[in-house]
Structures are given as C-alpha cells and as structure tokens.
Amino acid sequence: MSDPTGPGAESAKVSVRESVFQTLKARLMDHDLEPGTKLSIDGLARELDVSQTPIREALARCESEGLVVRRPNAGYLVAPLLDRAALDDLYDVRLLLEPPAAARAARYATADEVAAMRGSLEQMMSPLLGDTYEAYRGFAELDALFHNAIAEASRSPLIADTLRRFRAHTHGYRLYFRHGIATHAADEHRAVLDAIRRQDPSSAATAMTAHLEASRSRLMSAYEA
C-alpha cells in the first residue's frame, strides 16, 4: 500500500496547488473574472472541485502579483486595470530605472548571465497560438525573466528589487495582448542583448529606452480599442 503522506502525496498536493493557481490566474488575465468582482473562496472551490486550501493559496499568490486585492470585511476582489495615467506613470519609472540597469549590465554581466539572457530570448521566438493568456503565458514569463535578468546583472539590488515590486509585466499583459507583440518585443530585446554582449553601456541604455517607449505605445492602444 502506498504511503498517503509520502513524497508522492506531497508532489500531488503541489501539482493541485499549481494547477489551481494557473487556472485562476488565466481567468484573471483573460478578464473572465472582471475587475471589481468579489471572489468567493467557497464558490471557486466548488467550481474547481478542490478544497478551500489551494484556493486561499492561489488567491494569496494572485494578490502578490497584483491581480487581486484583499479588503477588510470584503475578502478578495479582482484588482482594477491600470488607467492611462497609471500606465504612463509606470513607464516613466521604468524609463528611469531600466536603461541605467541595461548600461550597468553591459559593464558587469558575466558570460553565464549573458548566455541565460540569450536562452530566454531564443525561447521567446516560439510561435504563439491565439490571444488567450494560456497561449502567451510562456512568452510573458520569459519576457519578465529577461528584464529581471538584466536588473540582476546590473549589480544594483535596489533597482532589481524595485522593478520586481512593480510587477510591470503582469499589469501590461493583463491590459493588452495581441498577435505581433511577441515578435516586436523579441526584436527589441535582441538589440538590448547585443549591446550588453558587446559591453557597450551607451547602446544598451539606448536600446532599452527604445524598447520601453515602443512597449508603452503598444499598450496605450488598449485605451483606443
């Protein structure tokens, strides 16, 4: 008889928790759960046929990513989307931090760090099938990984920690995603990486600035849809 408390049981629990989290996150990213919607832990547990524990854990993770908010005496609500002014503010701050981070990465990145950035970029070029979160989840995660890797290679813990706290990629992809974004972003990332690989701080900062400005322009089109 198998041990219900053994490694296999623990692995199954982790799998359920991760599945519940990814299912809930996909619904939030795809607007299946609209901003402002009150989330019922009991209702979600019944809907997904799981206990309340993985639902609570998934909601806590979603809160840490800025997808839901917790209100006293109200429980969890779906977080609002960024408005135009907030998106502008977000990119203004990114433009203050990420070009200098790219310049510093061009000075300090190790060969292993550059190789890791290149690996993320190559995976980003995989074809996307559809406009749902599930279709582009891998790209979104690699996009965040690429930017985070540059921040880490800058050797500035303050910059790296600040950018992680912004959760900029989650907010951006939740706001807007269409075919073509992946190709444009990957091409822009390649220009940043090429400058870092050449140890050219000025070109790295310029390429990152161009990427962020283009990204802001693409996301702003969400308000014109």
N, C-alpha and C positions, 0 to 999 in steps of 0.2 A: 504494500500500500504506500502511495506517495505521501510525503510529509506536507500537510497543508500550510505549515509555517516555514517551509524550506525555501531555498533560493528560487525555485520555480514559481512558488506562490508570490514571492516578492516581485519577481520580474513581471508577472501578470498584473499585479497592482500598479506598477509603474506604467505598463502599457495602457491600462484603462485610464489612468490619470492623464497621460499624454494625449490619448485619443479624445477624451472629453475636452481638454484644453484646446486642441486644434479645431475640433468641431465648433466650439463656442466662438473661438477667435475668427474662424471663417465666416460665421454668421454675422459677426460684428463688422468685419471688414467689407462684406458684401452688402451691408445695410439690410440684411434680412431682419435684423433687430434694429429698429430705427433709433436715432439719438433721442434721449429723454425717456425711453421706455423703461418702466420699472421691471426688474428681473426677479422672478420668483424662484428661489432655490428649490423649493418643493416641486414646482411646475417643471423646471428644467430637468430635475432628477427623474420625474415620471416620463417626460418626453424622451430622454436618452436612455431610460431603463437602467439607471445606476443609482447608487445610494447618494445621499446628500454630501458625503465627504469629498468625492472628487469634484463635485460641482463647486463647493466652497473653495477648494484649492484652485480650480480653474479661474474662478472669479477673482481671487486674490492675485493670480498671475496677470490676468487681464487688467486689473487695477494698476499693477506695477508698470504696465505698458501704456497706460493712459487711455485704455479702451472703455473702461467703466469707472464710475466714481461711486464712493460709498458715502451716504448721507445719514446723519443721526436720525434714528426713528423712521427711516425710509428705506434702508437697505441699499442694494446696488441699483444704479441707473446706468443706462447706456450713455457714455460721455458725448457731449456735443462735438460737432465737427468744427475745425478751425474756420473762423470767418476770414475775409480777405485781409483785414488789418492784422490779425494774429499771424496769418501765414507770412505776411510781409515782415513782421517783427522777427519771426523765427528765422527767416532767411537773412535778415540784416545781421543777426547774431552769428549765424553760421558763416557769413562772409567775413566777420571779424576774426573768427577762430580757425576756420579750416584752411584758408590759403596760407597763413603762417605755419599751421601744422604741416601742410604739404612741403613747405620750404624746409622746415626742420627735419622732416623725414628724408628729404633729399640729402641732407648732411649726415644723418645719424642711422638710417635704416641699414640693417645687416643684410647680407646676401640671403639668409634664410627668410627674413621678413619680406624682402622683395619677391622671392620665389612664392611665398604664400599669397601675396597680393596678385601675382600673375596667375596663380592657380584659381583664385576666386574669379578673376576676370575671364578666364577661359571657360569656366563653368557657366558664367552669365550669358554666354553666347548660345546656349542651348535653346532650341525653338520653344516658344510658348504656345500653348493650345487653349485659347479662349481668354476671356476678360474677367474671369472669376478669381477670387483670392487663391483658391486651390491651384489654379493654373499658374499663377505667377509667384506663389509663396516662396519657391526656391530662389527665384531671382531677387525678390525683396530681401530675403535673408542674406544672400550673397552681397547685395548692394550695401546693406548695413555692415556686413563683415569687412568689406573693402574699406569703407570710410573709417571704421573703428581701428582697422589695422594701421592706417596712416596716422591716426591720432596717437596710437600706442607707440609707433615708430618715431614720433616727434620728440619723445623723451620728456614730455610735459604732462605729468599726472593731472594737473588742473584742467588742461584742455581736454584730455581724454575723458575725464570724469564728467565734465560739463556737457560734452557732446552726447555722452550716453544718457544723461539725465533728460536731455531734450526729447528723446525718442522721435527725432525728426522723421525718420523713415516710416515709422508706423503711422504718424499723422499724415504724411504725404500720400502714402499708398492708400490709406483709408479714404482720403479725399478724392483721389482721381487716379484711374489707371486705364490706359488704352493701348492697343497694339502700336508698336513703334517706339514707345518709351524705352523699352529694354535695349533696342538697337542704338538709339541716340545716347543713352546713359553709358552703355558699354564702350562706345567710341570715345566719349568724353573721358571716361575712366582710363582708357588706354593712353590718352595724351598725358594725363597726370602721372601714370605709372612710368611712361617712357622718360619723363623728366626726372622722376625720382631715381630711376635706374641709372641715368646719366650723371646723377649727383649734381643736378642743375637747380638750385633752390628758386631762382627767379622764375624760370619756366614752369616749375612745379606749382608755384603760387599763382601764376597767370592762368595755367590750365585749370586749376581748381576753381578760380574765380569764374572763368568762362563756363565751367560745368554747373556751378551753383546758380549763376544767372539764367542759364538755359533751363535748368530744372525748375526754377521759380516761374519762369514764363510758361512752361508746360502745365504746371499745377494751377496757375492763375486761370487757365482756360476752363477750369471746372466751374468757375463762377459765371461763365458766359454760356454754359450749356443750356 
